[in-house]
Amino acid sequence: MRKVAVITGAGSGLGFAAVEALSAEGWSLGLIGRREGPLLAAAEGRDAVVAVADIAQPDQVEAAFATIVAAFGRVDLLFNNAGRGSASKPIDETSLEDWFGVLGANLTGSFLCARAAFGQMRHQQPQGGRIINNGSISAHTPRPGSAPYTATKHAITGLTRSLSLDGRAFNIACGQIDIGNALTDMAIPMTEGVPQADGSIKAEPTMDPAEVGRAVAYMASLPLDANVQTMTIMARDMPHIGRG
């Protein structure tokens, strides 16, 4: 029986890196994202089903998981990847639109997808599965002007730990991958110069997103009685150790 992985934000960036890595390991894939075109491109030539959804909307999340379960019968893995950031600004200059947008994509969306996956994993036979939440280096150390993003990524750590505990009774494992400066479209500004804690603007090192895909595939490969609770994968020389 092939195992089934659900990936959010699957059409680009780190989601697509996970698509490539998990597909190469023989997983069937449920691909969730807001844009149909990139999802269809990611699914091409793979054992995959596409579900267009805004993960901040409960009804769309439920419909997406229903589509995937109808196609494959179960869910063995959720890579809770989709998210967004906002412009670097002090909190009093941060718009409420940005606050609620980041909160919806990064935290509410992750909660809703974890909720749907957990429910499916709990009730399927054989029971169980794994949830991998995409945290961030900002789950440990923030960048300047990043209150919305950093707040949600700290919250992802709490969500991960809670799910890791609650999942024990149902053979559900949950871990977190904290990623730093993988060179996706979102990280291109890192190569041009971003605010540092000392007030300067500096370019930062980046790494190949494919390495993140490989890391997710490794976490997913473990038997359910073993778990990577937290993994940090980052560009070696980025200013994380010693940031601030």
DRENDRENLO-818318 format. One record per residue (C-alpha): residue number from 1; residue in three letters; x, y, z. Coordinates in steps of 0.2 Angstrom, whole numbers, always signed. Layout:
N
@num=NUM | residuo=ALA | X=X | Y=Y | Z=Z
...
***
This chain:
244
@num=1 | residuo=MET | X=+0 | Y=+0 | Z=+0
@num=2 | residuo=ARG | X=+7 | Y=+17 | Z=-5
@num=3 | residuo=LYS | X=+8 | Y=+30 | Z=+8
@num=4 | residuo=VAL | X=-1 | Y=+47 | Z=+5
@num=5 | residuo=ALA | X=+6 | Y=+64 | Z=+9
@num=6 | residuo=VAL | X=-3 | Y=+80 | Z=+9
@num=7 | residuo=ILE | X=+7 | Y=+95 | Z=+6
@num=8 | residuo=THR | X=+1 | Y=+113 | Z=+7
@num=9 | residuo=GLY | X=+8 | Y=+127 | Z=-3
@num=10 | residuo=ALA | X=+13 | Y=+113 | Z=-15
@num=11 | residuo=GLY | X=+14 | Y=+123 | Z=-31
@num=12 | residuo=SER | X=+30 | Y=+132 | Z=-27
@num=13 | residuo=GLY | X=+45 | Y=+135 | Z=-16
@num=14 | residuo=LEU | X=+47 | Y=+123 | Z=-1
@num=15 | residuo=GLY | X=+31 | Y=+114 | Z=-5
@num=16 | residuo=PHE | X=+37 | Y=+110 | Z=-22
@num=17 | residuo=ALA | X=+54 | Y=+104 | Z=-15
@num=18 | residuo=ALA | X=+44 | Y=+92 | Z=-4
@num=19 | residuo=VAL | X=+34 | Y=+87 | Z=-19
@num=20 | residuo=GLU | X=+49 | Y=+82 | Z=-28
@num=21 | residuo=ALA | X=+58 | Y=+73 | Z=-14
@num=22 | residuo=LEU | X=+42 | Y=+63 | Z=-8
@num=23 | residuo=SER | X=+37 | Y=+58 | Z=-25
@num=24 | residuo=ALA | X=+55 | Y=+51 | Z=-28
@num=25 | residuo=GLU | X=+52 | Y=+41 | Z=-12
@num=26 | residuo=GLY | X=+36 | Y=+33 | Z=-19
@num=27 | residuo=TRP | X=+23 | Y=+43 | Z=-10
@num=28 | residuo=SER | X=+6 | Y=+47 | Z=-17
@num=29 | residuo=LEU | X=+3 | Y=+66 | Z=-16
@num=30 | residuo=GLY | X=-12 | Y=+77 | Z=-11
@num=31 | residuo=LEU | X=-7 | Y=+95 | Z=-17
@num=32 | residuo=ILE | X=-16 | Y=+110 | Z=-9
@num=33 | residuo=GLY | X=-13 | Y=+128 | Z=-14
@num=34 | residuo=ARG | X=-23 | Y=+143 | Z=-19
@num=35 | residuo=ARG | X=-17 | Y=+143 | Z=-38
@num=36 | residuo=GLU | X=-23 | Y=+129 | Z=-49
@num=37 | residuo=GLY | X=-9 | Y=+131 | Z=-62
@num=38 | residuo=PRO | X=+6 | Y=+128 | Z=-52
@num=39 | residuo=LEU | X=-2 | Y=+114 | Z=-43
@num=40 | residuo=LEU | X=-6 | Y=+105 | Z=-60
@num=41 | residuo=ALA | X=+12 | Y=+108 | Z=-65
@num=42 | residuo=ALA | X=+18 | Y=+100 | Z=-49
@num=43 | residuo=ALA | X=+6 | Y=+85 | Z=-51
@num=44 | residuo=GLU | X=+11 | Y=+81 | Z=-69
@num=45 | residuo=GLY | X=+19 | Y=+64 | Z=-71
@num=46 | residuo=ARG | X=+16 | Y=+60 | Z=-52
@num=47 | residuo=ASP | X=+3 | Y=+50 | Z=-43
@num=48 | residuo=ALA | X=-5 | Y=+66 | Z=-37
@num=49 | residuo=VAL | X=-22 | Y=+74 | Z=-34
@num=50 | residuo=VAL | X=-24 | Y=+93 | Z=-34
@num=51 | residuo=ALA | X=-36 | Y=+103 | Z=-22
@num=52 | residuo=VAL | X=-37 | Y=+121 | Z=-24
@num=53 | residuo=ALA | X=-40 | Y=+130 | Z=-7
@num=54 | residuo=ASP | X=-36 | Y=+145 | Z=+4
@num=55 | residuo=ILE | X=-31 | Y=+136 | Z=+20
@num=56 | residuo=ALA | X=-37 | Y=+150 | Z=+31
@num=57 | residuo=GLN | X=-55 | Y=+145 | Z=+26
@num=58 | residuo=PRO | X=-62 | Y=+131 | Z=+36
@num=59 | residuo=ASP | X=-74 | Y=+125 | Z=+22
@num=60 | residuo=GLN | X=-61 | Y=+125 | Z=+9
@num=61 | residuo=VAL | X=-49 | Y=+115 | Z=+20
@num=62 | residuo=GLU | X=-62 | Y=+102 | Z=+23
@num=63 | residuo=ALA | X=-66 | Y=+101 | Z=+5
@num=64 | residuo=ALA | X=-48 | Y=+99 | Z=+0
@num=65 | residuo=PHE | X=-45 | Y=+84 | Z=+12
@num=66 | residuo=ALA | X=-61 | Y=+76 | Z=+7
@num=67 | residuo=THR | X=-55 | Y=+77 | Z=-11
@num=68 | residuo=ILE | X=-39 | Y=+69 | Z=-7
@num=69 | residuo=VAL | X=-46 | Y=+55 | Z=+4
@num=70 | residuo=ALA | X=-59 | Y=+51 | Z=-9
@num=71 | residuo=ALA | X=-44 | Y=+49 | Z=-21
@num=72 | residuo=PHE | X=-32 | Y=+39 | Z=-10
@num=73 | residuo=GLY | X=-43 | Y=+33 | Z=+5
@num=74 | residuo=ARG | X=-31 | Y=+39 | Z=+19
@num=75 | residuo=VAL | X=-18 | Y=+52 | Z=+24
@num=76 | residuo=ASP | X=-1 | Y=+46 | Z=+31
@num=77 | residuo=LEU | X=+8 | Y=+63 | Z=+31
@num=78 | residuo=LEU | X=+4 | Y=+81 | Z=+32
@num=79 | residuo=PHE | X=+18 | Y=+94 | Z=+27
@num=80 | residuo=ASN | X=+10 | Y=+109 | Z=+35
@num=81 | residuo=ASN | X=+20 | Y=+121 | Z=+24
@num=82 | residuo=ALA | X=+10 | Y=+135 | Z=+17
@num=83 | residuo=GLY | X=+12 | Y=+153 | Z=+24
@num=84 | residuo=ARG | X=+17 | Y=+171 | Z=+21
@num=85 | residuo=GLY | X=+27 | Y=+185 | Z=+28
@num=86 | residuo=SER | X=+25 | Y=+204 | Z=+28
@num=87 | residuo=ALA | X=+36 | Y=+219 | Z=+25
@num=88 | residuo=SER | X=+48 | Y=+223 | Z=+39
@num=89 | residuo=LYS | X=+40 | Y=+237 | Z=+50
@num=90 | residuo=PRO | X=+39 | Y=+242 | Z=+68
@num=91 | residuo=ILE | X=+23 | Y=+235 | Z=+76
@num=92 | residuo=ASP | X=+14 | Y=+252 | Z=+76
@num=93 | residuo=GLU | X=+17 | Y=+254 | Z=+57
@num=94 | residuo=THR | X=+11 | Y=+236 | Z=+54
@num=95 | residuo=SER | X=-7 | Y=+236 | Z=+46
@num=96 | residuo=LEU | X=-21 | Y=+226 | Z=+53
@num=97 | residuo=GLU | X=-23 | Y=+218 | Z=+36
@num=98 | residuo=ASP | X=-5 | Y=+212 | Z=+37
@num=99 | residuo=TRP | X=-8 | Y=+205 | Z=+54
@num=100 | residuo=PHE | X=-23 | Y=+196 | Z=+50
@num=101 | residuo=GLY | X=-17 | Y=+190 | Z=+34
@num=102 | residuo=VAL | X=-1 | Y=+182 | Z=+41
@num=103 | residuo=LEU | X=-11 | Y=+175 | Z=+56
@num=104 | residuo=GLY | X=-23 | Y=+167 | Z=+44
@num=105 | residuo=ALA | X=-10 | Y=+159 | Z=+33
@num=106 | residuo=ASN | X=+3 | Y=+154 | Z=+45
@num=107 | residuo=LEU | X=-7 | Y=+149 | Z=+61
@num=108 | residuo=THR | X=-26 | Y=+147 | Z=+57
@num=109 | residuo=GLY | X=-21 | Y=+138 | Z=+41
@num=110 | residuo=SER | X=-9 | Y=+127 | Z=+50
@num=111 | residuo=PHE | X=-22 | Y=+123 | Z=+63
@num=112 | residuo=LEU | X=-36 | Y=+119 | Z=+51
@num=113 | residuo=CYS | X=-25 | Y=+108 | Z=+41
@num=114 | residuo=ALA | X=-18 | Y=+99 | Z=+56
@num=115 | residuo=ARG | X=-36 | Y=+97 | Z=+63
@num=116 | residuo=ALA | X=-42 | Y=+89 | Z=+46
@num=117 | residuo=ALA | X=-27 | Y=+78 | Z=+45
@num=118 | residuo=PHE | X=-27 | Y=+72 | Z=+63
@num=119 | residuo=GLY | X=-46 | Y=+68 | Z=+62
@num=120 | residuo=GLN | X=-42 | Y=+57 | Z=+47
@num=121 | residuo=MET | X=-27 | Y=+49 | Z=+54
@num=122 | residuo=ARG | X=-36 | Y=+45 | Z=+70
@num=123 | residuo=HIS | X=-51 | Y=+36 | Z=+62
@num=124 | residuo=GLN | X=-43 | Y=+27 | Z=+47
@num=125 | residuo=GLN | X=-37 | Y=+9 | Z=+47
@num=126 | residuo=PRO | X=-22 | Y=+6 | Z=+50
@num=127 | residuo=GLN | X=-23 | Y=+21 | Z=+62
@num=128 | residuo=GLY | X=-10 | Y=+34 | Z=+63
@num=129 | residuo=GLY | X=+1 | Y=+46 | Z=+53
@num=130 | residuo=ARG | X=+13 | Y=+60 | Z=+54
@num=131 | residuo=ILE | X=+12 | Y=+79 | Z=+54
@num=132 | residuo=ILE | X=+27 | Y=+90 | Z=+50
@num=133 | residuo=ASN | X=+24 | Y=+109 | Z=+53
@num=134 | residuo=ASN | X=+35 | Y=+122 | Z=+44
@num=135 | residuo=GLY | X=+41 | Y=+133 | Z=+58
@num=136 | residuo=SER | X=+56 | Y=+145 | Z=+54
@num=137 | residuo=ILE | X=+72 | Y=+151 | Z=+62
@num=138 | residuo=SER | X=+60 | Y=+165 | Z=+68
@num=139 | residuo=ALA | X=+52 | Y=+152 | Z=+79
@num=140 | residuo=HIS | X=+68 | Y=+154 | Z=+89
@num=141 | residuo=THR | X=+75 | Y=+171 | Z=+85
@num=142 | residuo=PRO | X=+66 | Y=+185 | Z=+76
@num=143 | residuo=ARG | X=+71 | Y=+197 | Z=+63
@num=144 | residuo=PRO | X=+69 | Y=+216 | Z=+65
@num=145 | residuo=GLY | X=+51 | Y=+222 | Z=+61
@num=146 | residuo=SER | X=+43 | Y=+204 | Z=+60
@num=147 | residuo=ALA | X=+30 | Y=+204 | Z=+74
@num=148 | residuo=PRO | X=+16 | Y=+196 | Z=+64
@num=149 | residuo=TYR | X=+28 | Y=+182 | Z=+56
@num=150 | residuo=THR | X=+38 | Y=+179 | Z=+72
@num=151 | residuo=ALA | X=+22 | Y=+178 | Z=+83
@num=152 | residuo=THR | X=+14 | Y=+165 | Z=+72
@num=153 | residuo=LYS | X=+30 | Y=+155 | Z=+71
@num=154 | residuo=HIS | X=+32 | Y=+154 | Z=+89
@num=155 | residuo=ALA | X=+14 | Y=+148 | Z=+90
@num=156 | residuo=ILE | X=+18 | Y=+134 | Z=+78
@num=157 | residuo=THR | X=+30 | Y=+127 | Z=+90
@num=158 | residuo=GLY | X=+16 | Y=+127 | Z=+103
@num=159 | residuo=LEU | X=+5 | Y=+119 | Z=+91
@num=160 | residuo=THR | X=+18 | Y=+106 | Z=+86
@num=161 | residuo=ARG | X=+21 | Y=+101 | Z=+104
@num=162 | residuo=SER | X=+3 | Y=+100 | Z=+108
@num=163 | residuo=LEU | X=-1 | Y=+89 | Z=+93
@num=164 | residuo=SER | X=+15 | Y=+78 | Z=+97
@num=165 | residuo=LEU | X=+7 | Y=+75 | Z=+115
@num=166 | residuo=ASP | X=-11 | Y=+73 | Z=+109
@num=167 | residuo=GLY | X=-6 | Y=+61 | Z=+95
@num=168 | residuo=ARG | X=+2 | Y=+48 | Z=+106
@num=169 | residuo=ALA | X=-15 | Y=+39 | Z=+109
@num=170 | residuo=PHE | X=-18 | Y=+38 | Z=+91
@num=171 | residuo=ASN | X=-1 | Y=+33 | Z=+83
@num=172 | residuo=ILE | X=+1 | Y=+51 | Z=+76
@num=173 | residuo=ALA | X=+18 | Y=+59 | Z=+77
@num=174 | residuo=CYS | X=+21 | Y=+77 | Z=+75
@num=175 | residuo=GLY | X=+37 | Y=+87 | Z=+72
@num=176 | residuo=GLN | X=+43 | Y=+104 | Z=+66
@num=177 | residuo=ILE | X=+56 | Y=+109 | Z=+53
@num=178 | residuo=ASP | X=+63 | Y=+126 | Z=+56
@num=179 | residuo=ILE | X=+71 | Y=+133 | Z=+39
@num=180 | residuo=GLY | X=+83 | Y=+147 | Z=+36
@num=181 | residuo=ASN | X=+86 | Y=+156 | Z=+20
@num=182 | residuo=ALA | X=+81 | Y=+142 | Z=+7
@num=183 | residuo=LEU | X=+82 | Y=+151 | Z=-9
@num=184 | residuo=THR | X=+64 | Y=+152 | Z=-14
@num=185 | residuo=ASP | X=+55 | Y=+167 | Z=-21
@num=186 | residuo=MET | X=+51 | Y=+172 | Z=-3
@num=187 | residuo=ALA | X=+70 | Y=+172 | Z=+1
@num=188 | residuo=ILE | X=+76 | Y=+182 | Z=-14
@num=189 | residuo=PRO | X=+77 | Y=+198 | Z=-4
@num=190 | residuo=MET | X=+90 | Y=+189 | Z=+7
@num=191 | residuo=THR | X=+102 | Y=+190 | Z=-8
@num=192 | residuo=GLU | X=+100 | Y=+209 | Z=-10
@num=193 | residuo=GLY | X=+100 | Y=+215 | Z=+8
@num=194 | residuo=VAL | X=+89 | Y=+213 | Z=+23
@num=195 | residuo=PRO | X=+88 | Y=+223 | Z=+40
@num=196 | residuo=GLN | X=+100 | Y=+216 | Z=+53
@num=197 | residuo=ALA | X=+98 | Y=+218 | Z=+72
@num=198 | residuo=ASP | X=+112 | Y=+232 | Z=+72
@num=199 | residuo=GLY | X=+102 | Y=+242 | Z=+60
@num=200 | residuo=SER | X=+112 | Y=+238 | Z=+45
@num=201 | residuo=ILE | X=+106 | Y=+231 | Z=+29
@num=202 | residuo=LYS | X=+116 | Y=+216 | Z=+23
@num=203 | residuo=ALA | X=+114 | Y=+202 | Z=+10
@num=204 | residuo=GLU | X=+114 | Y=+184 | Z=+18
@num=205 | residuo=PRO | X=+119 | Y=+167 | Z=+12
@num=206 | residuo=THR | X=+106 | Y=+155 | Z=+5
@num=207 | residuo=MET | X=+104 | Y=+137 | Z=+2
@num=208 | residuo=ASP | X=+96 | Y=+125 | Z=-11
@num=209 | residuo=PRO | X=+77 | Y=+122 | Z=-7
@num=210 | residuo=ALA | X=+80 | Y=+104 | Z=-13
@num=211 | residuo=GLU | X=+89 | Y=+101 | Z=+4
@num=212 | residuo=VAL | X=+73 | Y=+105 | Z=+13
@num=213 | residuo=GLY | X=+64 | Y=+93 | Z=+3
@num=214 | residuo=ARG | X=+76 | Y=+80 | Z=+7
@num=215 | residuo=ALA | X=+75 | Y=+84 | Z=+25
@num=216 | residuo=VAL | X=+56 | Y=+83 | Z=+25
@num=217 | residuo=ALA | X=+57 | Y=+66 | Z=+16
@num=218 | residuo=TYR | X=+69 | Y=+60 | Z=+30
@num=219 | residuo=MET | X=+57 | Y=+65 | Z=+44
@num=220 | residuo=ALA | X=+43 | Y=+57 | Z=+34
@num=221 | residuo=SER | X=+53 | Y=+40 | Z=+32
@num=222 | residuo=LEU | X=+54 | Y=+36 | Z=+50
@num=223 | residuo=PRO | X=+42 | Y=+23 | Z=+58
@num=224 | residuo=LEU | X=+29 | Y=+31 | Z=+69
@num=225 | residuo=ASP | X=+37 | Y=+25 | Z=+85
@num=226 | residuo=ALA | X=+51 | Y=+37 | Z=+81
@num=227 | residuo=ASN | X=+50 | Y=+56 | Z=+78
@num=228 | residuo=VAL | X=+61 | Y=+71 | Z=+74
@num=229 | residuo=GLN | X=+53 | Y=+83 | Z=+86
@num=230 | residuo=THR | X=+62 | Y=+98 | Z=+79
@num=231 | residuo=MET | X=+75 | Y=+100 | Z=+65
@num=232 | residuo=THR | X=+84 | Y=+116 | Z=+60
@num=233 | residuo=ILE | X=+90 | Y=+117 | Z=+42
@num=234 | residuo=MET | X=+98 | Y=+133 | Z=+37
@num=235 | residuo=ALA | X=+111 | Y=+141 | Z=+26
@num=236 | residuo=ARG | X=+127 | Y=+137 | Z=+35
@num=237 | residuo=ASP | X=+133 | Y=+155 | Z=+37
@num=238 | residuo=MET | X=+117 | Y=+165 | Z=+39
@num=239 | residuo=PRO | X=+116 | Y=+176 | Z=+55
@num=240 | residuo=HIS | X=+106 | Y=+164 | Z=+66
@num=241 | residuo=ILE | X=+118 | Y=+158 | Z=+79
@num=242 | residuo=GLY | X=+122 | Y=+175 | Z=+87
@num=243 | residuo=ARG | X=+108 | Y=+185 | Z=+79
@num=244 | residuo=GLY | X=+105 | Y=+200 | Z=+89
***
